[in-house]
Amino acid sequence: MGYFDVPEIDYTRYSDRQLAAVPLAVLGVALLVLTGSFLLFGTPVQLGMDFAGGTELTVQTAESEGEIQEAFDEEPESVQSVASEENQYIVQFASTDQEALSEQAEENLQPDSDAAVIQQVSSTSASFGEQTQQTALLGIAVAFLGMSVLAFVLFRTFVPSIAIVVSAFSDIVIPLAFMSIVGIPLSLGTVAALLMLIGYSVDSDILLNNHVLRRGGDFYESTHRAMRTGVTMTVTSMMAMLVMGISAWIFGVELLSSIGIILFVGLAADLMNTYMLNLSLLRWYKFHGVAR
């Protein structure tokens, strides 16, 4: 297996507090962003149609995106071009009044050749969206709880286990704050990306803990061995997610673009949390804690 040329960082130049300060500061800012969004809008992250309810129309029309925006009494939440079809668009609304929206589309949009204006229509009620939201959040909570239990079972000591849990928590909170800032809605697809981040986080943190606590050798040598593998895996995944996100954005596949960007941001946060926050806690445990 090939590795990136990971430079040997001289961790002895930095105290445990200095190493932990940056990731904890970023986590604090992310929590402030989510809290501010909750106070202003009622939710930490904008909810997509899957969770908030609404109507989605697929229309075939010769009109431009701007003219589609003006064709309805209610302003669409998004108008997305369907890359595989010319002049086909997906239009999403917060309203669940399918009949009124369909009538407005038929009356105000010019058909594309002989095709019908309305290609497909679907809606999600607010109550069903709320149930879906609760199920998705429960899934994240169960996954996080399972990860926490696994960490404690594997290492059976408080500090190394809590280091994994705190790092994983930060790996989820930072992408959520990013979503809130740039306006990426929380949907079933983006929830799947957050669940994937839990898996990535546990993988890199357990790799580091295992090298430091269970393999022989100097603390810093063990850290560098773990970094050679962990950084290679994470950076490779980041590049793949970035390419996927940009490619999906170019071709108009909004969901895949959002998933790719969320995973890229989350994996970047994982690098910081694993090799700064987790490492500082491990070093304190190794030299000043119970393991002394």
JOJO-V968141 format. One record per residue. N is the residue number from 0. RES is the residue in one small letter. PSI is psi in radians with two decimals (none if undefined). Layout:
n:N res:RES psi:PSI
n:N res:RES psi:PSI
This chain:
n:0 res:m psi:2.28
n:1 res:g psi:2.73
n:2 res:y psi:2.66
n:3 res:f psi:2.72
n:4 res:d psi:1.47
n:5 res:v psi:2.06
n:6 res:p psi:2.57
n:7 res:e psi:1.93
n:8 res:i psi:2.33
n:9 res:d psi:1.51
n:10 res:y psi:-0.30
n:11 res:t psi:-0.30
n:12 res:r psi:-0.26
n:13 res:y psi:2.42
n:14 res:s psi:2.91
n:15 res:d psi:-0.67
n:16 res:r psi:-0.70
n:17 res:q psi:-0.72
n:18 res:l psi:-0.73
n:19 res:a psi:-0.36
n:20 res:a psi:-0.77
n:21 res:v psi:-0.94
n:22 res:p psi:-0.62
n:23 res:l psi:-0.62
n:24 res:a psi:-0.75
n:25 res:v psi:-0.72
n:26 res:l psi:-0.73
n:27 res:g psi:-0.75
n:28 res:v psi:-0.73
n:29 res:a psi:-0.73
n:30 res:l psi:-0.65
n:31 res:l psi:-0.71
n:32 res:v psi:-0.81
n:33 res:l psi:-0.68
n:34 res:t psi:-0.76
n:35 res:g psi:-0.74
n:36 res:s psi:-0.69
n:37 res:f psi:-0.75
n:38 res:l psi:-0.60
n:39 res:l psi:-0.70
n:40 res:f psi:-0.13
n:41 res:g psi:-0.17
n:42 res:t psi:2.50
n:43 res:p psi:-0.59
n:44 res:v psi:2.49
n:45 res:q psi:2.32
n:46 res:l psi:2.35
n:47 res:g psi:3.14
n:48 res:m psi:-0.52
n:49 res:d psi:-0.59
n:50 res:f psi:-0.52
n:51 res:a psi:-0.26
n:52 res:g psi:2.85
n:53 res:g psi:-2.99
n:54 res:t psi:2.49
n:55 res:e psi:2.15
n:56 res:l psi:2.36
n:57 res:t psi:2.03
n:58 res:v psi:2.56
n:59 res:q psi:1.94
n:60 res:t psi:2.69
n:61 res:a psi:-0.09
n:62 res:e psi:2.75
n:63 res:s psi:2.98
n:64 res:e psi:-0.68
n:65 res:g psi:-0.70
n:66 res:e psi:-0.56
n:67 res:i psi:-0.72
n:68 res:q psi:-0.67
n:69 res:e psi:-0.10
n:70 res:a psi:-0.19
n:71 res:f psi:2.61
n:72 res:d psi:-0.64
n:73 res:e psi:2.29
n:74 res:e psi:2.24
n:75 res:p psi:2.54
n:76 res:e psi:-0.52
n:77 res:s psi:2.59
n:78 res:v psi:2.02
n:79 res:q psi:2.17
n:80 res:s psi:2.43
n:81 res:v psi:1.95
n:82 res:a psi:-0.54
n:83 res:s psi:-0.24
n:84 res:e psi:2.28
n:85 res:e psi:2.45
n:86 res:n psi:0.42
n:87 res:q psi:2.37
n:88 res:y psi:2.60
n:89 res:i psi:2.15
n:90 res:v psi:2.19
n:91 res:q psi:2.46
n:92 res:f psi:2.67
n:93 res:a psi:-0.46
n:94 res:s psi:2.61
n:95 res:t psi:0.23
n:96 res:d psi:1.46
n:97 res:q psi:-0.76
n:98 res:e psi:-0.84
n:99 res:a psi:-0.74
n:100 res:l psi:-0.69
n:101 res:s psi:-0.72
n:102 res:e psi:-0.75
n:103 res:q psi:-0.67
n:104 res:a psi:-0.78
n:105 res:e psi:-0.67
n:106 res:e psi:-0.62
n:107 res:n psi:-0.19
n:108 res:l psi:2.39
n:109 res:q psi:2.25
n:110 res:p psi:2.67
n:111 res:d psi:1.85
n:112 res:s psi:-2.21
n:113 res:d psi:0.03
n:114 res:a psi:2.58
n:115 res:a psi:2.56
n:116 res:v psi:-0.87
n:117 res:i psi:1.97
n:118 res:q psi:-0.64
n:119 res:q psi:2.56
n:120 res:v psi:2.40
n:121 res:s psi:2.69
n:122 res:s psi:2.73
n:123 res:t psi:2.18
n:124 res:s psi:2.71
n:125 res:a psi:-0.66
n:126 res:s psi:-0.71
n:127 res:f psi:-0.69
n:128 res:g psi:-0.67
n:129 res:e psi:-0.69
n:130 res:q psi:-0.73
n:131 res:t psi:-0.70
n:132 res:q psi:-0.78
n:133 res:q psi:-0.70
n:134 res:t psi:-0.74
n:135 res:a psi:-0.76
n:136 res:l psi:-0.64
n:137 res:l psi:-0.69
n:138 res:g psi:-0.75
n:139 res:i psi:-0.76
n:140 res:a psi:-0.75
n:141 res:v psi:-0.73
n:142 res:a psi:-0.73
n:143 res:f psi:-0.72
n:144 res:l psi:-0.76
n:145 res:g psi:-0.71
n:146 res:m psi:-0.73
n:147 res:s psi:-0.76
n:148 res:v psi:-0.74
n:149 res:l psi:-0.74
n:150 res:a psi:-0.78
n:151 res:f psi:-0.60
n:152 res:v psi:-0.71
n:153 res:l psi:-0.72
n:154 res:f psi:-0.39
n:155 res:r psi:0.39
n:156 res:t psi:2.63
n:157 res:f psi:-0.91
n:158 res:v psi:-0.89
n:159 res:p psi:-0.63
n:160 res:s psi:-0.77
n:161 res:i psi:-0.47
n:162 res:a psi:-0.73
n:163 res:i psi:-0.76
n:164 res:v psi:-0.80
n:165 res:v psi:-0.72
n:166 res:s psi:-0.77
n:167 res:a psi:-0.69
n:168 res:f psi:-0.79
n:169 res:s psi:-0.63
n:170 res:d psi:-0.42
n:171 res:i psi:-0.72
n:172 res:v psi:-0.72
n:173 res:i psi:-0.84
n:174 res:p psi:-0.60
n:175 res:l psi:-0.75
n:176 res:a psi:-0.69
n:177 res:f psi:-0.76
n:178 res:m psi:-0.72
n:179 res:s psi:-0.69
n:180 res:i psi:-0.79
n:181 res:v psi:-0.09
n:182 res:g psi:0.43
n:183 res:i psi:2.10
n:184 res:p psi:2.68
n:185 res:l psi:2.10
n:186 res:s psi:3.13
n:187 res:l psi:-0.63
n:188 res:g psi:-0.77
n:189 res:t psi:-0.50
n:190 res:v psi:-0.70
n:191 res:a psi:-0.67
n:192 res:a psi:-0.70
n:193 res:l psi:-0.66
n:194 res:l psi:-0.68
n:195 res:m psi:-0.63
n:196 res:l psi:-0.62
n:197 res:i psi:-0.76
n:198 res:g psi:-0.80
n:199 res:y psi:-0.77
n:200 res:s psi:-0.83
n:201 res:v psi:-0.71
n:202 res:d psi:-0.89
n:203 res:s psi:-0.66
n:204 res:d psi:-0.73
n:205 res:i psi:-0.64
n:206 res:l psi:-0.84
n:207 res:l psi:-0.86
n:208 res:n psi:-0.69
n:209 res:n psi:-0.74
n:210 res:h psi:-0.71
n:211 res:v psi:-0.71
n:212 res:l psi:-0.48
n:213 res:r psi:-0.17
n:214 res:r psi:2.64
n:215 res:g psi:2.93
n:216 res:g psi:2.95
n:217 res:d psi:2.60
n:218 res:f psi:-0.81
n:219 res:y psi:-0.57
n:220 res:e psi:-0.74
n:221 res:s psi:-0.69
n:222 res:t psi:-0.77
n:223 res:h psi:-0.65
n:224 res:r psi:-0.77
n:225 res:a psi:-0.68
n:226 res:m psi:-0.63
n:227 res:r psi:-0.76
n:228 res:t psi:-0.85
n:229 res:g psi:-0.79
n:230 res:v psi:-0.68
n:231 res:t psi:-0.85
n:232 res:m psi:-0.79
n:233 res:t psi:-0.79
n:234 res:v psi:-0.67
n:235 res:t psi:-0.79
n:236 res:s psi:-0.68
n:237 res:m psi:-0.79
n:238 res:m psi:-0.70
n:239 res:a psi:-0.75
n:240 res:m psi:-0.66
n:241 res:l psi:-0.77
n:242 res:v psi:-0.75
n:243 res:m psi:-0.78
n:244 res:g psi:-0.78
n:245 res:i psi:-0.76
n:246 res:s psi:-0.76
n:247 res:a psi:-0.66
n:248 res:w psi:-0.73
n:249 res:i psi:-0.71
n:250 res:f psi:0.09
n:251 res:g psi:0.35
n:252 res:v psi:1.57
n:253 res:e psi:-0.75
n:254 res:l psi:-0.84
n:255 res:l psi:-0.64
n:256 res:s psi:-0.78
n:257 res:s psi:-0.76
n:258 res:i psi:-0.78
n:259 res:g psi:-0.76
n:260 res:i psi:-0.70
n:261 res:i psi:-0.78
n:262 res:l psi:-0.65
n:263 res:f psi:-0.83
n:264 res:v psi:-0.75
n:265 res:g psi:-0.68
n:266 res:l psi:-0.62
n:267 res:a psi:-0.73
n:268 res:a psi:-0.62
n:269 res:d psi:-0.68
n:270 res:l psi:-0.82
n:271 res:m psi:-0.83
n:272 res:n psi:-0.67
n:273 res:t psi:-0.84
n:274 res:y psi:0.17
n:275 res:m psi:-1.07
n:276 res:l psi:-0.97
n:277 res:n psi:-0.75
n:278 res:l psi:-0.69
n:279 res:s psi:-0.70
n:280 res:l psi:-0.69
n:281 res:l psi:-0.73
n:282 res:r psi:-0.72
n:283 res:w psi:-0.74
n:284 res:y psi:-0.71
n:285 res:k psi:-0.70
n:286 res:f psi:-0.42
n:287 res:h psi:-0.18
n:288 res:g psi:-2.61
n:289 res:v psi:-0.52
n:290 res:a psi:-0.03
n:291 res:r psi:none
